[in-house]
Amino acid sequence: MKVVLSRDVPKVVPPWVGQVVQRLLERNGLRVENISNWIVHSGGVAILDQVAGQLGLDSAHDLRYSWKALHEYGNVSSATVGIAAQLMHRDPTTHQGYVVGVAMGAGAQIAACLAKYG
């Protein structure tokens, strides 16, 4: 079995991610600037860059754990979120503030969660 994704995924999915994250933050009285750490399903280089653009993030810095997971493990589907979260948790400098996690799944489903260290 082999999954083949459309080349349009990096264009179509990131705006939806932006909408989901904005709704999550608004419901909790937060803004992007209030988030200390980001864990985003690294569906590939284009996905990470486009999601960062949608949210106004510095892709290399704000999504560093997602990039590290992609570099070290490749795109392992939604499991990437758990791997990136583990990488973040191992970094003692991140153990404060809010964390947003975002996963994308089959049928372009998008889920986001909010957690807080401390």
Secondary structure, DSSP 8 states (H G I E B T S, - for coil): ------TTHHHHHHHHHHHHHHHHHHHTT--GGGEEEEEE----HHHHHHHHHHHT--HHHHTHHHHHHHHHH---TTHHHHHHHHHHHH-GGG-SEEEEEEEEEGGGEEEEEEEEE-
